[in-house]
Amino acid sequence: MQVSIEATGGLGRRMTVAVPAEQFEREFTERLKRLSRTARLAGFRPGRAPLKIVEAQYGGKLLDEVAQDLMRDSFYEALNREGLKAAGGPMIEPKALMRGQDMQYVAVFEVYPQVPRLDLKGVVVERPGCEITDADVERTLEVMRKQRQTFRTVDRAATDGDRLTIDFVGTLDGEEFPGGRAEGHTLILGAGNLLPDFEDGLKGASAGAVIDIPVAFPAEYGVPTLAGKTAQFHVTVGEVGEPVLPALDEAFAASLGVTEGGVEGLRQEVRQNLAREADRRVRERVKGEVFRRLREVNPIDLPKVLVDNEAMRLRDVAHSQLARQGLRAEALPADSDAFRERAAERVALGIILSELIRVRDLKADPAKVRARVEEMAADYDDPARFIEWYYSDRERLAEAESLVLEDQAVEQLLAEAEVADRALRFEELT
């Protein structure tokens, strides 16, 4: 087999391959013989038709099949011979196939880039640390109480934190617009779930109030017919309710599943959960910082085909997530260009990490995989059942192994880097 390679710029390659005529004829003849054993042709018993008759009937199709298979196999054989790794599949340009002559074709493809640096020696990496304080615990308990608050109807002007029940009709240039009407709509004043003008217009309102509120829609609003325009909302306030927090007592603790230790037992559980969450956030933040530094020391070119495929995948995922939430996808770009920057970063890190793991011959530590799965299981009511379910699927377990491999790579890179420790409060660990 003859192979010649031409660089077409950057990572692009153009490879011309010639498969010897003898190899093609040998493969064609072998397949023709196999086919003749089962071929059914008029006037002949199965398997008894002469090869020339079988070839006359099926030769054209068989030629195409042999050519396709030989092009595929010889392409990867040529890559191995030349020491190349193709990024994605090739675009094949077959030349005219003539019996008795070498089969020739041209394959156009991209190759993976060389990764120049697989360490962070001398590179400064910031590593946050966090100790859970009593204030963190009390702040979390307050959030938990607010999540379980009830509302008591009051006869006064509404303030931030109150729940309002309203009816409204929105008009644009005097005409009601689609989606601009609602009855019995509830909102928490100050929560930011409505446009600022709308919420500001409701502050100070009491039950029974009828208000007209001009609301300016931002230029980037998801509905084009409203973007950058000002609508009028005719609002009737039906009810104002003030929040009532549950008492922080043994009954509250029991409602959260803490049946022993009362409020102090609840505080202890909250502290443990916060510590676990802080560890997770620290790990993710350190990983992100290591990856960022690794990317900075490796300004590599990226195969366009991989970035294109990843951008399309990210677009499809975003559309699917909106669909699962019952939302329309019109607000998202129809094409994948808006996802290219993120896709490029993901592709770059994937290439760099894969090469690092290969060169360092890293293998996922089974004990660390088990610890990672147990960490995920801790968020479920029946951790043992979750662990059994997770380990029952090899593909699912591979996801945990991949995460552990990343962690092991980060550990090694961090050990080589110049680490700058920095203490952070829990709320700063975003």
C-alpha positions, 0 to 999 in steps of 0.5 A, a space after each residue: 500500500 502506498 501512502 502520501 501525506 500533505 499538510 493543508 494548513 493547521 491540523 488539516 491533512 490530505 492523504 492519498 492512498 493506493 491499495 494494490 490491485 492484487 489485494 483488491 482482486 483477492 478480497 473481491 474474489 473471496 467475497 464472490 466465492 462466499 456469495 456464490 455458495 448462497 446465491 439464488 439465481 434462476 435456472 440454478 440450484 442454490 450455490 451451483 451457479 458459475 462464478 461468472 454468472 454470479 459476478 454478472 448479477 452481483 458484481 457491481 454491488 460487490 465492487 462497491 462493498 469491497 471498495 468501501 471496506 478496503 478504504 475504511 480499513 486501509 485508512 486506519 492502517 495508513 494512520 497507524 503507519 504514519 503515526 497520525 491520530 485523526 480527529 473525527 472521521 475523514 472525508 473520502 474522495 474516491 477515484 475511478 475504480 478500474 479492475 486490474 489497477 490499484 484502488 486509489 482515494 484521497 482522505 481529507 481529515 484533521 489530526 489531534 494537536 501536539 500538547 506541548 506541556 503536561 505539568 504545572 511546575 512553577 505555575 501558581 495555583 490558588 487553593 481555597 480553604 473553608 471552615 464551617 462556622 456557627 454563623 454559617 449553620 445559623 444562616 442555613 437554618 434561617 434559609 430552611 425556615 424561610 423555605 417552610 414559611 407560611 403566610 398570614 393575610 394582613 390588611 396593610 401596605 405590601 412590603 418586600 417579603 410579602 406574598 401578593 395574589 393579583 390579577 393583571 392584563 398587559 397591553 401594548 399600544 392599547 392592544 392586549 398581547 399574548 401571555 399578558 393576562 393572568 388571574 390569581 397569580 401569586 408572587 413574593 414581593 422583592 424576590 425578583 421573579 418579575 420585571 423591576 418596574 412591575 415589582 416596584 409598582 406593587 410596593 405599598 399596595 394593599 388588598 383591593 387596590 387597582 393600579 396601572 403600572 408601566 413596565 419597560 421590557 429590556 432590549 434582550 427580552 426573549 419575546 421579540 415583540 416585547 423587547 425594548 418596548 414599554 407595556 401597560 399593566 392593569 393590576 388588581 391586588 386580591 390579597 396581601 400576606 405576610 410571612 410567618 416562619 416556623 419556630 426553630 424547635 424540636 418539632 421543626 427538627 423532626 419535620 426534617 427527619 431529625 428524630 434524635 437530639 432535637 435542635 442541636 441534632 439538627 444543627 450538627 446535621 446541618 454542619 456536616 452537610 455544609 462541610 460536605 458541600 464546602 469540600 465539594 465546592 473547594 474540589 471543583 474550584 481547585 479543579 477549575 483553577 488547575 484546568 484554567 492554568 493547564 489551558 493557559 500553558 497549552 495554547 493549542 490549535 483545535 480540530 474544527 470538526 470536534 468543536 463543531 460536534 461539541 457545539 451542536 451537542 451543547 445546543 441540543 442539551 440546552 434545547 432538551 433541558 428547556 423542553 423538560 421544563 415545559 419551556 419553549 426554545 425560541 429564546 435559544 439560538 437555532 444554530 450552534 455558533 453561540 455555543 462555540 466558545 464553551 465547546 472550544 474550551 471543553 474540547 481543548 481540556 479534553 485533548 490535554 487531559 486525555 494526553 496527560 492521562 495517557 502519558 502518565 498512565 493514570 488508572 482510576 483508583 477503585 477505592 476513590 471511585 467507591 468513595 465518590 459513589 458513596 458521596 453521591 449516595 449520601 444525598 439519597 434516603 437509601 444510600 446502600 440502594 443507590 450504590 448498588 444501582 450505580 454499580 449495576 451499570 458499567 456505563 454509569 460506573 465509567 462516569 464516576 471513574 472518569 471523574 476520579 481520573 480527573 481528580 487524580 490528574 489534578 492531584 498530581 498537577 497540584 503537587 507540582 505547582 506553586 500552591 497559594 492557599 487562601 481562606 474563604 467564607 462558605 458563601 464565597 465558595 461559589 
